[in-house]
Amino acid sequence: MKGGLLQPTVICRPRAIRGALAFLGVALALAFCAAERSFAVQDFPLPTGDAGLSDANQGPTFGNKGIISWGGQLVFTEEDANQLGFAKTNGEISEVAMPSQVGSPEYGPFALSTNGGDDLWMISAGAPLEGRVTRFNLDAGLTYWNLGYTRVVSVAADPQGGAWVTNQYGEGISYFDSDNNEHFFDSPDYTDPAPVTVAGDGAAWFGDGSSTIKRITKTGNLQNFHASGDGDIVSLTEGPDGAVWYAKFNPGSGWLGPPASGGIIGRLSLGGSPKVFKTPMENMTPSSLVTGGDGALWFTTRLGEGIGRLTTSGKYSFASLPGGRHADSIAFGPDGAIWYTDAELNRIGRMTVAEFNQANKPRKPVILSRSLKAKRKRFTKVKIGCPAGPAPCRGKIEIRFRGKLIARGSYQMPVGKKSAGAASFNRLGRKLLARSRALKVAVVLKPGNAGKVSRRMKLRR
């Protein structure tokens, strides 16, 4: 093993954000910085540069688990270095090189699974278009399977000490038992690379394209169930209720084609009844779905913008990661904190659930206008800034003169952006503007999720 104790980086960098936020003015910049102070993120850089951490952009295997909790610490894959990384909860990172039977440079392990016991399962390519499966036992060491010309894409350990593995070409599914025997089932053909999980009934459940989830037992009994919601199935996990939970979105077609879009998280009961929870933000693209220790579902997004949470009753919350950070694969550590891989910055990140909750407190919008101009005595526009936070800014606009309403409208914009909301004058407002060239008014914003914001200014016709 190599590596040593690394000091975490806790961020709030006003200088780094000053240029990007200049257009929002000082008030909004301060709101961003306050949000970062309350949302402390710890960074742990890897000893090996460009190690190849689990990447949210890695094609069909979006939802694979590139980091998991095992043996009292966090274990993560380093595909391009053919290594496993180990992170203690104090931030100490070490790395173990894998033998050539597991993988090679650029084709090392990229997905992990465990049933909570002494076995750690991993899959790798080993070489282009190959499929390799490895079981790592603390006492027995490493056991290998080279499956040849069938690249594996997902692995899920089961309570009996075995693991299920799917492949890229949709040609069956393999079960590796605790006695090191492979059982191959060639009948469940599927159209796309399939995420797989083991649910509360002990069977394997795996995705098939955009609309089907298949269930298979160790005796080969196969069932098909409809997975409601738009998009391709990119991630599966056993939920806190023992049911199968899945994430879907439209992956797009690479950098030159249409981007990823949409996104839902669905629940499939063990009896096959689906229920869909549409994400509250457009194109959230959920992936890397896991069950947290708090009884909720947690996930990252296609482009790694942040970390989300969904309760079993359907309530979403989301926290963007500051400073260019990306969350690709997530896990809950032995310390109860959220740990994630950041492939782009080649490091591991950590935040507590309390910090996540703090990041989800509603942020008030900022009124950027210093004065208003009436457009043909019919409407006016109010410049508004939306601070960093868990959700876009939206709400109602009211303009009052001496306490009386003279105009109303609405606004909506993404987090970290500025825009303008329009307010239309009522009869009283038009009458007042016909009599006077300027009025001293109060502009009031009424957000849907926070307290109102007001500012006094002049309205000119």
Secondary structure, 3 states (H helix, E strand, C coil): CECCECCCEECCCHHHHHHHHHHHHHHHHHHHHHHHHHCCCEEEECCCCCCCCCCCCCHHHCCCCCEEEECCEEEEEEHHHCEEEEECCCCEEEEEECCCCCCCCCCCEEEEECCCCCEEEEEECCCCCCEEEEEEECCCEEEEEEEECCCEEEEEECCCCCEEEEECCCCCEEEECCCCCEEEECCCCCCCCCCEEECCCCCEEEEECCCEEEEECCCCCEEEEECCCCCEEEEEEECCCCCEEEEEEECCCCCCCCCCEEEEEEEECCCCCEEEEECCCCCCCEEEEEECCCCCEEEEECCCCEEEEECCCCCEEEEECCCCCCCCCEEECCCCCEEEEECCCCEEEEECHHHHHHHCCCCCCEECCCEEECECCCEEEEEEECCCCCCCEEEEEEEEECCEEEEEEEEEECCCCEEEEEEEECHHHHHHHHHCCEEEEEEEEEECCCCCEEEEEEEEC
